[in-house]
Amino acid sequence: MNREVLKEQIKRHEGEVLEIYEDSLGYLTLGVGHLIQKSDPEHGQPAGTPVSQEIVDMYYDDDFDKHVVEAKHLVSDFDTLPENIQHVLVNMTFNLGGTRLGKFKNMLHAVETRDWREMAVQMEDSRWFRQVGRRSKELQQMVLET
């Protein structure tokens, strides 16, 4: 897995904001889609509060690593998958979280059986696919090119 290429892709999909902002669901977030937790020093700060690049990078590195671990937990032989598929799974985990991606049972079964066409079909058969627009189509195309 090319971590730097994947991190740039996720950053392009998520965006990067150097302040606290409300995400599409109204949750306070910062940087590259980092949902502010009660344990974060930024907890309680209002939207619009500036955040340094250093802080954003720290959270992004931590969040990225956490989502790689979650993706590996969902697919037993993750490390043997084609790189494109690894990237798609980590990207989706970053976007959805491991718990929600874990509900994509048919898609994950297609991954386990290396049926990339079925994986692409199952990705499209979700509310997520319609909600995230260009991101889902790009990820689906990566699967179909595998």
C-alpha positions as CSV (number, residue, x, y, z in Angstrom):
1,M,0.0,0.0,0.0
2,N,1.4,3.4,-1.0
3,R,0.6,5.4,2.1
4,E,1.5,8.8,0.7
5,V,-0.5,8.3,-2.5
6,L,-3.5,7.1,-0.4
7,K,-3.2,9.9,2.1
8,E,-3.2,12.5,-0.7
9,Q,-6.3,10.8,-2.3
10,I,-8.1,10.9,1.0
11,K,-7.1,14.5,1.6
12,R,-8.4,15.4,-1.8
13,H,-11.7,13.6,-1.1
14,E,-12.2,15.0,2.5
15,G,-10.7,18.4,2.0
16,E,-8.4,20.1,4.5
17,V,-9.6,23.0,6.7
18,L,-7.3,24.8,9.1
19,E,-10.1,25.7,11.5
20,I,-12.9,24.1,13.4
21,Y,-16.0,23.7,11.3
22,E,-19.3,21.9,11.2
23,D,-19.4,18.8,9.0
24,S,-22.4,17.9,6.8
25,L,-24.1,16.3,9.9
26,G,-23.4,19.3,12.1
27,Y,-20.6,17.8,14.1
28,L,-17.6,19.9,15.0
29,T,-14.6,18.8,12.9
30,L,-11.2,20.1,11.9
31,G,-8.4,19.4,9.4
32,V,-9.0,16.4,7.2
33,G,-12.3,15.2,8.5
34,H,-11.2,14.8,12.2
35,L,-14.3,14.6,14.3
36,I,-13.4,16.5,17.5
37,Q,-13.6,14.1,20.5
38,K,-14.2,15.1,24.2
39,S,-10.6,14.2,24.9
40,D,-9.2,16.6,22.2
41,P,-7.9,19.9,23.5
42,E,-10.1,21.6,20.8
43,H,-13.3,20.2,22.4
44,G,-15.6,23.1,23.4
45,Q,-14.0,25.5,21.0
46,P,-16.5,27.1,18.5
47,A,-16.6,26.7,14.8
48,G,-14.2,29.2,13.1
49,T,-11.5,28.7,15.7
50,P,-8.2,28.5,13.7
51,V,-6.1,25.3,14.0
52,S,-2.4,25.1,13.0
53,Q,-1.1,22.9,10.1
54,E,0.9,21.0,12.7
55,I,-2.2,20.1,14.7
56,V,-4.1,19.1,11.5
57,D,-1.2,16.9,10.3
58,M,-1.0,15.2,13.8
59,Y,-4.7,14.3,13.8
60,Y,-4.6,13.2,10.2
61,D,-1.6,10.9,10.7
62,D,-3.4,9.4,13.8
63,D,-6.7,9.1,12.0
64,F,-5.2,7.5,8.9
65,D,-3.3,4.9,10.9
66,K,-6.5,4.1,12.9
67,H,-8.5,3.6,9.7
68,V,-5.8,1.3,8.2
69,V,-6.1,-0.9,11.3
70,E,-9.9,-0.9,11.0
71,A,-9.7,-1.9,7.3
72,K,-7.3,-4.7,8.1
73,H,-9.7,-5.9,10.8
74,L,-12.5,-6.1,8.2
75,V,-10.6,-8.2,5.7
76,S,-8.5,-11.1,7.1
77,D,-6.0,-11.1,4.2
78,F,-5.9,-7.4,3.6
79,D,-2.1,-7.3,3.1
80,T,-2.4,-9.7,0.1
81,L,-5.0,-7.7,-1.7
82,P,-4.1,-5.7,-4.8
83,E,-3.0,-2.2,-3.9
84,N,-6.0,-0.5,-5.5
85,I,-8.4,-2.5,-3.4
86,Q,-6.4,-1.8,-0.2
87,H,-6.6,1.9,-1.1
88,V,-10.4,1.7,-1.7
89,L,-11.0,-0.1,1.6
90,V,-9.0,2.4,3.6
91,N,-10.6,5.3,1.9
92,M,-14.1,3.9,2.5
93,T,-13.1,3.2,6.2
94,F,-11.9,6.8,6.6
95,N,-15.2,8.1,5.2
96,L,-17.6,5.7,6.9
97,G,-15.7,4.3,9.9
98,G,-15.0,0.6,10.4
99,T,-18.4,-0.2,12.0
100,R,-20.4,1.2,9.1
101,L,-18.2,-0.3,6.4
102,G,-18.5,-3.6,8.3
103,K,-22.2,-3.6,7.3
104,F,-21.3,-3.8,3.6
105,K,-21.4,-7.6,4.0
106,N,-21.9,-8.5,0.4
107,M,-19.2,-6.1,-0.7
108,L,-16.7,-7.5,1.8
109,H,-17.6,-11.1,0.7
110,A,-16.8,-10.0,-2.8
111,V,-13.4,-8.8,-1.6
112,E,-12.7,-12.1,0.2
113,T,-13.5,-14.0,-3.0
114,R,-11.6,-11.5,-5.2
115,D,-14.7,-10.7,-7.3
116,W,-13.9,-7.1,-8.2
117,R,-16.9,-6.7,-10.5
118,E,-19.2,-7.8,-7.7
119,M,-17.4,-5.5,-5.3
120,A,-18.1,-2.6,-7.6
121,V,-21.8,-3.6,-7.9
122,Q,-22.1,-3.8,-4.1
123,M,-20.5,-0.5,-3.6
124,E,-23.1,1.1,-5.9
125,D,-25.9,-0.7,-4.1
126,S,-25.7,1.6,-1.1
127,R,-26.9,5.0,0.2
128,W,-23.2,5.9,0.7
129,F,-22.5,5.6,-3.1
130,R,-25.3,8.2,-3.8
131,Q,-24.3,10.5,-1.0
132,V,-20.6,11.0,-1.7
133,G,-20.9,11.5,-5.4
134,R,-17.6,11.8,-7.3
135,R,-15.7,10.0,-4.5
136,S,-17.7,6.8,-4.8
137,K,-17.5,6.8,-8.6
138,E,-13.7,7.2,-8.5
139,L,-13.3,4.5,-5.9
140,Q,-15.6,2.2,-7.9
141,Q,-13.5,2.8,-11.1
142,M,-10.4,1.9,-9.2
143,V,-12.0,-1.4,-8.3
144,L,-13.1,-2.1,-11.9
145,E,-9.5,-1.4,-13.1
146,T,-8.1,-4.1,-10.8
